[in-house]
Amino acid sequence: CLLTDKIDGEVMDSFGPQLKIIANMAVGFDNVDTQEAKKRGIMIANTPGVLTNTVAEHTFALMLSIAHRIPEADKFTRAGKYENWAPMLMLGNDLSGKTLGVVGLGRIGSRVAHHAARGFEMKVLYYDINRNEEFEKEFGAVYMPLDDVLKQSDFISIHVPLLDSTRHLINPEKLKLMKPTAYLVNTSRGPIVDEAALADALKNNVIRGAALDVFEFEPKITPELLTLDNVILTPHIASATEETRSNMSALAANNIIEGLEGRTPPNLLKN
């Protein structure tokens, strides 16, 4: 199944007792009712790891694009508005030397932090429910409470799973903590960000810009976001490369094969 397929108890029962495994072709599994699966003794597997690099690359593509105003500049140029080089034309912001705040230091979040520290010499701050002192030593990252990460970062990148505790983690109060010059990037799950609050913050210059690959009510998007130049919107394609989608498909298939042949699927969730 895909992350857009809601697999609840009713769906599970419709397959009857022959349903042995649910292989989600995604890392996140918030679309599957894990408790209902556990009651029925159904295995759940996902596809982590194979998309880490790709999603991290897309995250940085969004960060660079919003900071350097690339979509806005492309639109400007195609409209025939470019007349000559000018020193104040389409001024954006550098990433090098700035501070990146990573919210969720899992596989993808840590890879984004790696690119930031190694490739752009950015200072990395992070918040996670678990502190990673080894990562701190290797990359000079600094662990902080969420509010402090939001206050001190020039870029915020979201990489937490969608849970009851993370829904609207970024809300009006949290957005107000951010610098007015800061950018927000979300490639995890849409409902982690209060989309209406974000639209209001962007419109009123509470923060400078945002880049979203996921949306709160996917595939619907808060209409006001569609009218703003200081936001980039991509259609949930952070893992959409030929190589990665092929690997995800193969991994999901292998989870099924291993489960049905009585072996432990390589990516079995411990629900």
N, C-alpha and C positions, 0 to 999 in steps of 0.2 A: 504494500500500500504506500501511498504518497502522504506527505505531511498535510495535504488538503483533504484527505479522507478521514472522517471522524469515525473511529472504531470504538463503539461503546458496547455495553452488555447485550443490547438488542441485536446489534450486527453480529456479534460473536455467536449468539444463540441461533441466528438464522442459518448458520453453517452446520449446527449440530455438533455432536461429540467427535466428529472426524477432524475438527479444527485443532491442529496441534501447535502451530507457530504463526505468529504475525511478524513478518519481516518488513520493517519500515525503511523505505528508501530515503533516509534522512538521518541526521545526527539527533536532532530533537525528536521527542516522542510524546509531546503534549497533546497530540491528536488521538492517542490511544489511552483508553481507560485502563491503567495498569492494575488497579485493584480488582476490577471485574475479570481481567485476564487471570490474575492470581487465583481468584475463587474457582475458576474453571480449569486450572492447571495448564493454561496456555502459555507457551514461551513467547517472549518478545525479543526481537533483535533489531539493531539499528546499523548505521553505516558510518561510524566515526573514523577519523584518521585520514581517509583517502581524500577528503575535501579540505583539510586544514590549510594547506598552502594556497589553494585557489581562493578560498574565502578571505584569507589574509591579504592576498594580492588585490582582490576587489575592494576590500576595506581601504587599502592605501590608495587605490585608484580614485575612490570617492573622496578621500581626504585631500588628495592633490587637486582633484577637479574642482572642489568647492572653494579651496583656498586660493587657487589660481584663476578662478572664475572661467573655466574652460567652456562649459556649455553655454554660459551667458555670452562669452566672446564669440563662439561659433555662430550663435543666433544673430549677434550684432553684425558679424562679417557677411553672413548669407543675406542679410537684409539690405546690403549695399551701403551700410553706414560707415565703413572704414574708408577714410579719405587719405590719411597720412599718419606716420608715426608721431606720437605726442607723449611727452614725459609723464603726463598724468592720466593717460588712457588706460582704463580697465585695470587699475591697481589692485593687486591681490595681496596675499600674505605668504611668507616663507614657512616651511615646515622645519628646516634645519635650525637646530638650537632652541626650538620651542619645547613646551612641556606637553606630553601626551598622557592623558589619564585613561587607563584601561579598567573597565568595570567588568570583572570576570576574567580571571587569569587561567582559563582552561587551555585546551590545545590551541584553539584559534586565537584567543586573547594573548597568549604567550608568544605566538608567532608574529602577531602584529607588533607586540612590544619589541621582539627581536629585530624586525625591520626598522622600527623607529630608532632604537639605540645604535644598531650597527650601521644602518644605511644613511640615516639622517642626523645622527648625533643628537637625538632628542633626549631630554630628561624624561624618564618614565615613572609615573606614579600609578599605583594600582590599588583596587579594592576587590576583595574576594572573601568568601566565608572562611577560606583556609589561607593562611599565610605561607608563602613559599620562599624561605630564607636562602635556599640554594640558588633560585632564580635571581634574587636580589643581589647576591654576590657576583653572579656571572654578568649581569647586565646593569648593575648599579641602580636597579629599580627600588622604589621606596613604597612601603606598605603604609596606607593611611585609611582612616574611616571614609566612607563614601562622601560625606559632606565636604571634607577637606580636599579630596581628589577633585570634586566639582569646582571648588573655589579657586584652586591653584592651577588648573590645566588650561592650556590654549586649545587643545583638541580633546574631546571625550569620545571614546569608542566603546560601544556596548557589546558584551559577549557573554551574557548570562542566559540560562535556560528560562523558559516561561513556566513559572510556578505561581501559586497564589501569592507568595511573598515577593515576587518580582513584577507582578502586574502593576502597571503605572508606577514602577520604581522611579522613573523620570516624570515628575508631575510639576504643577505650577511652582510649588515651593522649591523643588530641586533646581528647576531652570533658573530661578531668580538667584540662586547661589553662584551660578556660572558667571564668568567674566563677560562683559558686553562685547568683547572682541573674540569670544570663543566659538568653536564649531562643534556640533554634535553629529556623530556618525552611528547608525544602527544597522548592523547586518545579522542580528540574532533573531528576535521575534518582535513583531509589530506592537502587540499590547504592552510591552515593557515601557513604551513611551506613550504618555497621554497625548494623542495626536492633536486634539483641539487646543490643548495648552501650548504645544509646540508651535502650532500655526500662529497663535496669539503672540508668543514670544518672538517669533521671527518677524511678524508684522510690526511689532512695537520696539524692535531693536533691543530686546532683552539679551539676546545672543546674536552673533553676526550671521551665522548660517548653519545649515544642516544638510546631511546627505543620508537618504533612507533607501534601503533595499527591501524593507519589509514594512507592513502597514497594519494598523490596529484592526481594521475590518476588511482585510484582504478578500477579494481584489479591489474592493472599494477604497477610495482615498478621500480624506477630508477635503472637500472642494476648495477651501481657501488655500491649501498648500499648492494646488495646481496653478494659482495666479501669482505666486511669489518667485522672484528671480534669485533669492538667496537660499534656495533649497534645490537639491538634486534628487530626483526620484528614479530608481531603476526597479524593474518588475520581478523582484525576488530571484535574481540571477547570479548571486555571489558565487555559487558553486557551478555555474553554467559554462564549463569548458568541455570540449569533446573528450579530453582525457579523463577528467574527473567524473562526468556523468557516466561514462563507460565503466569506470572503476566502481562507482556506487552501485550500478546495476549488477555487476558481477559479484560484489560483496553481498548484496541482498539475496541473490540467487544461491550463493554458497551457504549463507545462513540457513536457508530453507532446506537445501540438500542435507547438510549436516544434521539438522534437527530431525528430519523425517527418517534418516538412516540410523537414528538412535545415538548419535554422537552430540557433543555439546557444540552449539553454534559458536563460531569465533567471537561474535559480538552479542552474546546473550546478556540481556539486562537482568540485573539482580533486583527484581521487584518484590 
